[in-house]
Each structure stands twice: as structure tokens, then as C-alpha cells.
Amino acid sequence: MISVSINGTQQTFEHPLSLNELIARLDLAGKRIAIECNNEIVPRSLFNQRLLADGDKIEVVVAVGGG
């Protein structure tokens, strides 16, 4: 099991997830988002390769349109 902080909330997963898998679990697939992992922005091109590790601090920002 791994425990990670996502936007300040502790969450536990049975096994490491890729950022793409995390996005799907958070129902954010298809949305315009940015992800920071341990204070570093992760390029979208690496979402499938970057696996969550125990103790990671993840910040997910969802872009919203407006006028």
C-alpha cells in the first residue's frame, strides 16, 4: 500500500498508480489539468510513465473557462 497527499488530503492506494490512472480515478479524464508532484510540475507527456510513490505530495489544478 502507498499513501499520498492529493491537494492536501491523504489517500491510500493498494499499489502505485500512474498519473493517468490517478486522473481516471479522480474523474478528471479529458479535462484541462496540471499536476505538480513534490513541488515539480509533471509534463503531460510523462503522465503515463510517472508512478505515485509512498509519501508523494500531489497537487492537481483544473483549468476553468470564464469570461
Backbone bond lengths (Angstrom), bond angles and torsions (degrees), N, CA, C in turn:
res aa  C-N    CA-C-N  psi(-1)  N-CA   C-N-CA  omega(-1)  CA-C   N-CA-C  phi
1 M - - - 1.439 - - 1.529 109.93 -
2 I 1.327 113.83 147.06 1.463 118.63 174.97 1.525 108.80 -126.08
3 S 1.313 115.14 149.54 1.458 121.65 177.96 1.525 107.84 -121.22
4 V 1.322 115.79 127.30 1.461 120.99 179.81 1.525 109.24 -131.69
5 S 1.310 115.96 156.67 1.464 121.87 175.28 1.522 107.63 -100.60
6 I 1.342 116.12 123.97 1.455 121.27 178.82 1.521 107.41 -119.74
7 N 1.323 115.32 112.16 1.465 121.99 -176.54 1.532 110.89 50.70
8 G 1.325 115.56 41.72 1.456 121.46 175.33 1.516 115.62 85.78
9 T 1.323 118.59 -1.16 1.459 122.12 -179.97 1.522 109.85 -111.42
10 Q 1.337 116.70 127.42 1.460 121.20 178.72 1.513 109.57 -71.21
11 Q 1.341 115.86 132.45 1.461 121.64 175.25 1.515 108.40 -134.36
12 T 1.325 115.05 146.48 1.455 121.49 -178.26 1.528 109.11 -117.37
13 F 1.329 115.07 138.22 1.464 121.72 178.04 1.519 108.92 -127.94
14 E 1.321 115.82 149.87 1.466 120.46 -177.79 1.520 112.80 -69.35
15 H 1.331 116.41 -29.13 1.466 120.68 -179.48 1.522 108.26 -149.20
16 P 1.328 117.78 161.85 1.464 120.01 178.79 1.530 111.08 -60.15
17 L 1.311 115.98 137.67 1.462 122.78 177.44 1.519 109.43 -111.30
18 S 1.323 115.72 150.30 1.464 118.32 169.49 1.528 107.00 -76.80
19 L 1.314 116.74 163.35 1.456 119.74 177.50 1.527 110.61 -62.28
20 N 1.339 117.97 -34.10 1.465 120.43 176.64 1.528 110.72 -63.09
21 E 1.326 117.46 -40.73 1.465 120.65 177.73 1.529 110.59 -65.90
22 L 1.319 116.74 -38.78 1.458 120.77 177.56 1.529 110.23 -62.87
23 I 1.320 117.01 -43.93 1.464 121.59 178.76 1.530 110.30 -57.57
24 A 1.322 116.59 -43.38 1.467 120.65 178.93 1.527 110.74 -63.95
25 R 1.329 117.61 -43.24 1.471 121.03 179.85 1.521 112.16 -64.88
26 L 1.328 116.88 -29.76 1.458 120.99 179.76 1.533 112.13 -88.83
27 D 1.334 116.92 6.12 1.467 122.88 -178.66 1.523 112.24 56.87
28 L 1.335 116.22 41.57 1.460 121.43 -179.90 1.530 112.53 -112.49
29 A 1.336 116.72 6.15 1.467 120.00 -179.19 1.518 109.65 -59.32
30 G 1.324 116.50 134.42 1.452 122.44 178.25 1.520 114.43 85.53
31 K 1.327 117.29 -4.86 1.464 120.08 179.56 1.521 109.86 -94.34
32 R 1.315 116.20 157.90 1.468 121.47 177.89 1.519 107.75 -82.50
33 I 1.329 115.57 110.25 1.463 120.24 -176.79 1.521 110.80 -133.97
34 A 1.312 114.48 161.45 1.465 122.38 170.44 1.523 105.71 -127.98
35 I 1.324 116.08 144.28 1.459 120.92 179.67 1.521 109.51 -126.14
36 E 1.314 114.14 131.87 1.457 122.01 174.43 1.526 107.20 -113.35
37 C 1.306 116.34 131.01 1.461 121.78 179.24 1.524 108.19 -122.38
38 N 1.325 115.65 117.23 1.462 121.18 -179.11 1.526 111.81 52.63
39 N 1.330 115.19 46.84 1.468 123.90 175.85 1.525 114.68 71.09
40 E 1.334 117.81 16.59 1.463 121.10 176.17 1.521 109.16 -127.45
41 I 1.326 116.74 130.21 1.460 120.66 177.39 1.524 109.14 -69.14
42 V 1.332 115.26 133.23 1.461 120.75 179.37 1.527 107.93 -99.39
43 P 1.332 118.08 122.81 1.462 120.15 177.86 1.532 110.56 -62.23
44 R 1.324 115.90 141.35 1.470 120.99 -179.96 1.536 111.46 -53.17
45 S 1.313 116.95 -33.67 1.470 120.46 -178.80 1.533 112.26 -64.12
46 L 1.336 117.68 -16.09 1.464 121.45 -179.61 1.533 113.51 -104.46
47 F 1.329 118.14 2.13 1.464 120.89 -177.25 1.526 112.25 -57.44
48 N 1.336 117.81 -35.50 1.462 120.18 -178.29 1.527 111.99 -77.04
49 Q 1.334 117.38 -25.38 1.463 121.64 -176.69 1.525 113.09 -90.84
50 R 1.320 117.18 -30.33 1.466 121.54 -174.83 1.519 110.20 -78.43
51 L 1.331 116.90 115.62 1.454 122.21 178.42 1.521 110.49 -98.04
52 L 1.306 115.74 141.04 1.458 120.60 174.59 1.521 109.42 -67.10
53 A 1.316 116.22 144.13 1.459 121.93 177.14 1.529 108.58 -125.32
54 D 1.306 116.47 155.08 1.454 121.26 179.79 1.522 109.97 -54.47
55 G 1.327 115.89 129.04 1.460 121.07 178.72 1.515 115.52 91.21
56 D 1.343 117.98 -4.86 1.466 120.13 179.05 1.525 110.86 -59.86
57 K 1.323 114.85 147.22 1.468 122.01 174.22 1.520 107.24 -114.37
58 I 1.321 115.53 112.20 1.455 122.47 -175.40 1.527 109.58 -109.84
59 E 1.316 115.86 134.53 1.463 121.74 172.08 1.527 106.72 -120.47
60 V 1.321 116.26 126.19 1.455 122.08 178.77 1.522 107.79 -114.48
61 V 1.330 116.14 125.91 1.452 121.54 179.08 1.517 107.51 -116.86
62 V 1.329 116.33 127.39 1.457 121.99 178.66 1.518 108.23 -104.24
63 A 1.335 116.10 126.10 1.465 120.73 178.35 1.524 109.16 -77.28
64 V 1.320 115.73 135.10 1.462 120.96 176.51 1.513 108.68 -122.54
65 G 1.316 115.27 139.44 1.463 120.09 179.42 1.513 110.71 -87.77
66 G 1.259 114.86 160.19 1.453 119.53 177.92 1.511 109.71 -172.65
67 G 1.273 114.85 176.42 1.448 115.80 -178.35 1.496 112.62 -150.17
